[in-house]
Amino acid sequence: MNKVALFLNGEKPKNIPDLENYDWIVCTDGAFHFLAEIQIIPDLIIGDFDSIDALPRDIPHLHTPDQNFTDFEKALIHPVSYTHLTLPTIYSV
């Protein structure tokens, strides 16, 4: 199984984790801006994309418009079904 780091929109972490230990970096659309600021390129962006103006063409994204779930809930469900990933380690940004 692959190890996943999941970044969510929220309070920025005091320390950036060592991402070398992760196979995948996944972020919600709201966390993408923070990762871009610190020059981390996620492997997948997931969400309803209400927090992002233009999607980068070179990063895979999964549009999940269902408003019955938060981006956090969708990010827990879809990466696991998207590939053979383990449940993620979660970071708020």
Biotite code that builds the C-alpha atoms (Angstrom):
import biotite.structure as struc

atoms = struc.array([
    struc.Atom([0.000, 0.000, 0.000], chain_id="A", res_id=1, res_name="MET", atom_name="CA", element="C"),
    struc.Atom([1.043, 3.585, -0.603], chain_id="A", res_id=2, res_name="ASN", atom_name="CA", element="C"),
    struc.Atom([1.386, 6.205, 2.111], chain_id="A", res_id=3, res_name="LYS", atom_name="CA", element="C"),
    struc.Atom([-0.585, 9.449, 1.603], chain_id="A", res_id=4, res_name="VAL", atom_name="CA", element="C"),
    struc.Atom([-0.177, 12.964, 3.015], chain_id="A", res_id=5, res_name="ALA", atom_name="CA", element="C"),
    struc.Atom([-3.459, 14.870, 2.836], chain_id="A", res_id=6, res_name="LEU", atom_name="CA", element="C"),
    struc.Atom([-3.458, 18.670, 3.097], chain_id="A", res_id=7, res_name="PHE", atom_name="CA", element="C"),
    struc.Atom([-6.674, 20.463, 4.058], chain_id="A", res_id=8, res_name="LEU", atom_name="CA", element="C"),
    struc.Atom([-7.602, 24.130, 4.138], chain_id="A", res_id=9, res_name="ASN", atom_name="CA", element="C"),
    struc.Atom([-7.407, 25.472, 7.690], chain_id="A", res_id=10, res_name="GLY", atom_name="CA", element="C"),
    struc.Atom([-4.731, 26.526, 10.145], chain_id="A", res_id=11, res_name="GLU", atom_name="CA", element="C"),
    struc.Atom([-1.228, 26.370, 8.646], chain_id="A", res_id=12, res_name="LYS", atom_name="CA", element="C"),
    struc.Atom([1.098, 23.801, 10.215], chain_id="A", res_id=13, res_name="PRO", atom_name="CA", element="C"),
    struc.Atom([3.943, 25.086, 12.371], chain_id="A", res_id=14, res_name="LYS", atom_name="CA", element="C"),
    struc.Atom([6.300, 22.675, 10.656], chain_id="A", res_id=15, res_name="ASN", atom_name="CA", element="C"),
    struc.Atom([6.145, 21.255, 7.165], chain_id="A", res_id=16, res_name="ILE", atom_name="CA", element="C"),
    struc.Atom([6.322, 17.473, 7.341], chain_id="A", res_id=17, res_name="PRO", atom_name="CA", element="C"),
    struc.Atom([9.069, 15.568, 5.585], chain_id="A", res_id=18, res_name="ASP", atom_name="CA", element="C"),
    struc.Atom([7.184, 14.465, 2.504], chain_id="A", res_id=19, res_name="LEU", atom_name="CA", element="C"),
    struc.Atom([9.934, 12.115, 1.326], chain_id="A", res_id=20, res_name="GLU", atom_name="CA", element="C"),
    struc.Atom([8.254, 9.413, 3.418], chain_id="A", res_id=21, res_name="ASN", atom_name="CA", element="C"),
    struc.Atom([5.019, 9.640, 1.421], chain_id="A", res_id=22, res_name="TYR", atom_name="CA", element="C"),
    struc.Atom([4.128, 8.080, -1.903], chain_id="A", res_id=23, res_name="ASP", atom_name="CA", element="C"),
    struc.Atom([1.312, 10.531, -2.672], chain_id="A", res_id=24, res_name="TRP", atom_name="CA", element="C"),
    struc.Atom([0.567, 14.136, -1.749], chain_id="A", res_id=25, res_name="ILE", atom_name="CA", element="C"),
    struc.Atom([-3.133, 14.927, -1.990], chain_id="A", res_id=26, res_name="VAL", atom_name="CA", element="C"),
    struc.Atom([-4.733, 18.279, -1.226], chain_id="A", res_id=27, res_name="CYS", atom_name="CA", element="C"),
    struc.Atom([-8.167, 19.815, -1.199], chain_id="A", res_id=28, res_name="THR", atom_name="CA", element="C"),
    struc.Atom([-8.706, 22.774, -3.486], chain_id="A", res_id=29, res_name="ASP", atom_name="CA", element="C"),
    struc.Atom([-8.460, 25.169, -0.530], chain_id="A", res_id=30, res_name="GLY", atom_name="CA", element="C"),
    struc.Atom([-5.029, 23.837, 0.492], chain_id="A", res_id=31, res_name="ALA", atom_name="CA", element="C"),
    struc.Atom([-3.576, 24.016, -3.018], chain_id="A", res_id=32, res_name="PHE", atom_name="CA", element="C"),
    struc.Atom([-2.633, 27.712, -2.694], chain_id="A", res_id=33, res_name="HIS", atom_name="CA", element="C"),
    struc.Atom([-0.590, 27.051, 0.449], chain_id="A", res_id=34, res_name="PHE", atom_name="CA", element="C"),
    struc.Atom([1.285, 24.189, -1.175], chain_id="A", res_id=35, res_name="LEU", atom_name="CA", element="C"),
    struc.Atom([1.992, 26.326, -4.238], chain_id="A", res_id=36, res_name="ALA", atom_name="CA", element="C"),
    struc.Atom([3.419, 29.073, -1.987], chain_id="A", res_id=37, res_name="GLU", atom_name="CA", element="C"),
    struc.Atom([5.931, 26.649, -0.482], chain_id="A", res_id=38, res_name="ILE", atom_name="CA", element="C"),
    struc.Atom([6.612, 24.995, -3.854], chain_id="A", res_id=39, res_name="GLN", atom_name="CA", element="C"),
    struc.Atom([5.084, 21.608, -3.114], chain_id="A", res_id=40, res_name="ILE", atom_name="CA", element="C"),
    struc.Atom([3.321, 20.047, -6.079], chain_id="A", res_id=41, res_name="ILE", atom_name="CA", element="C"),
    struc.Atom([0.557, 17.639, -5.087], chain_id="A", res_id=42, res_name="PRO", atom_name="CA", element="C"),
    struc.Atom([-0.108, 14.422, -6.952], chain_id="A", res_id=43, res_name="ASP", atom_name="CA", element="C"),
    struc.Atom([-3.872, 15.025, -6.817], chain_id="A", res_id=44, res_name="LEU", atom_name="CA", element="C"),
    struc.Atom([-6.169, 17.984, -6.089], chain_id="A", res_id=45, res_name="ILE", atom_name="CA", element="C"),
    struc.Atom([-9.645, 17.060, -4.891], chain_id="A", res_id=46, res_name="ILE", atom_name="CA", element="C"),
    struc.Atom([-12.744, 19.082, -4.126], chain_id="A", res_id=47, res_name="GLY", atom_name="CA", element="C"),
    struc.Atom([-15.552, 21.152, -5.541], chain_id="A", res_id=48, res_name="ASP", atom_name="CA", element="C"),
    struc.Atom([-13.033, 23.786, -6.712], chain_id="A", res_id=49, res_name="PHE", atom_name="CA", element="C"),
    struc.Atom([-14.821, 26.707, -5.132], chain_id="A", res_id=50, res_name="ASP", atom_name="CA", element="C"),
    struc.Atom([-11.495, 27.856, -3.626], chain_id="A", res_id=51, res_name="SER", atom_name="CA", element="C"),
    struc.Atom([-9.360, 27.758, -6.743], chain_id="A", res_id=52, res_name="ILE", atom_name="CA", element="C"),
    struc.Atom([-9.529, 30.120, -9.708], chain_id="A", res_id=53, res_name="ASP", atom_name="CA", element="C"),
    struc.Atom([-7.722, 28.073, -12.337], chain_id="A", res_id=54, res_name="ALA", atom_name="CA", element="C"),
    struc.Atom([-6.744, 24.439, -12.130], chain_id="A", res_id=55, res_name="LEU", atom_name="CA", element="C"),
    struc.Atom([-3.164, 23.661, -13.094], chain_id="A", res_id=56, res_name="PRO", atom_name="CA", element="C"),
    struc.Atom([-3.190, 21.540, -16.225], chain_id="A", res_id=57, res_name="ARG", atom_name="CA", element="C"),
    struc.Atom([-0.233, 19.418, -15.182], chain_id="A", res_id=58, res_name="ASP", atom_name="CA", element="C"),
    struc.Atom([-1.717, 18.182, -11.875], chain_id="A", res_id=59, res_name="ILE", atom_name="CA", element="C"),
    struc.Atom([-4.463, 15.550, -11.852], chain_id="A", res_id=60, res_name="PRO", atom_name="CA", element="C"),
    struc.Atom([-7.647, 16.701, -10.180], chain_id="A", res_id=61, res_name="HIS", atom_name="CA", element="C"),
    struc.Atom([-10.835, 15.037, -9.074], chain_id="A", res_id=62, res_name="LEU", atom_name="CA", element="C"),
    struc.Atom([-13.931, 17.225, -9.164], chain_id="A", res_id=63, res_name="HIS", atom_name="CA", element="C"),
    struc.Atom([-16.355, 16.269, -6.392], chain_id="A", res_id=64, res_name="THR", atom_name="CA", element="C"),
    struc.Atom([-19.287, 18.704, -6.569], chain_id="A", res_id=65, res_name="PRO", atom_name="CA", element="C"),
    struc.Atom([-21.530, 16.834, -4.105], chain_id="A", res_id=66, res_name="ASP", atom_name="CA", element="C"),
    struc.Atom([-22.417, 19.427, -1.449], chain_id="A", res_id=67, res_name="GLN", atom_name="CA", element="C"),
    struc.Atom([-23.664, 16.747, 0.956], chain_id="A", res_id=68, res_name="ASN", atom_name="CA", element="C"),
    struc.Atom([-20.034, 16.128, 1.939], chain_id="A", res_id=69, res_name="PHE", atom_name="CA", element="C"),
    struc.Atom([-17.191, 18.463, 2.850], chain_id="A", res_id=70, res_name="THR", atom_name="CA", element="C"),
    struc.Atom([-13.982, 18.493, 0.825], chain_id="A", res_id=71, res_name="ASP", atom_name="CA", element="C"),
    struc.Atom([-12.354, 16.798, 3.813], chain_id="A", res_id=72, res_name="PHE", atom_name="CA", element="C"),
    struc.Atom([-14.838, 13.918, 3.711], chain_id="A", res_id=73, res_name="GLU", atom_name="CA", element="C"),
    struc.Atom([-14.489, 13.602, -0.049], chain_id="A", res_id=74, res_name="LYS", atom_name="CA", element="C"),
    struc.Atom([-10.694, 13.641, 0.247], chain_id="A", res_id=75, res_name="ALA", atom_name="CA", element="C"),
    struc.Atom([-10.863, 10.741, 2.679], chain_id="A", res_id=76, res_name="LEU", atom_name="CA", element="C"),
    struc.Atom([-13.156, 8.699, 0.472], chain_id="A", res_id=77, res_name="ILE", atom_name="CA", element="C"),
    struc.Atom([-11.896, 9.287, -3.054], chain_id="A", res_id=78, res_name="HIS", atom_name="CA", element="C"),
    struc.Atom([-8.094, 8.888, -2.879], chain_id="A", res_id=79, res_name="PRO", atom_name="CA", element="C"),
    struc.Atom([-8.558, 5.495, -1.275], chain_id="A", res_id=80, res_name="VAL", atom_name="CA", element="C"),
    struc.Atom([-10.872, 4.448, -4.100], chain_id="A", res_id=81, res_name="SER", atom_name="CA", element="C"),
    struc.Atom([-8.845, 6.384, -6.721], chain_id="A", res_id=82, res_name="TYR", atom_name="CA", element="C"),
    struc.Atom([-5.793, 4.166, -6.204], chain_id="A", res_id=83, res_name="THR", atom_name="CA", element="C"),
    struc.Atom([-4.662, 1.561, -3.711], chain_id="A", res_id=84, res_name="HIS", atom_name="CA", element="C"),
    struc.Atom([-3.780, 4.110, -1.051], chain_id="A", res_id=85, res_name="LEU", atom_name="CA", element="C"),
    struc.Atom([-3.787, 3.809, 2.710], chain_id="A", res_id=86, res_name="THR", atom_name="CA", element="C"),
    struc.Atom([-5.754, 6.213, 4.840], chain_id="A", res_id=87, res_name="LEU", atom_name="CA", element="C"),
    struc.Atom([-3.840, 9.501, 4.794], chain_id="A", res_id=88, res_name="PRO", atom_name="CA", element="C"),
    struc.Atom([-1.857, 11.388, 7.381], chain_id="A", res_id=89, res_name="THR", atom_name="CA", element="C"),
    struc.Atom([-3.752, 14.682, 7.609], chain_id="A", res_id=90, res_name="ILE", atom_name="CA", element="C"),
    struc.Atom([-2.287, 18.202, 7.728], chain_id="A", res_id=91, res_name="TYR", atom_name="CA", element="C"),
    struc.Atom([-4.310, 21.401, 8.017], chain_id="A", res_id=92, res_name="SER", atom_name="CA", element="C"),
    struc.Atom([-3.019, 24.405, 6.070], chain_id="A", res_id=93, res_name="VAL", atom_name="CA", element="C"),
])
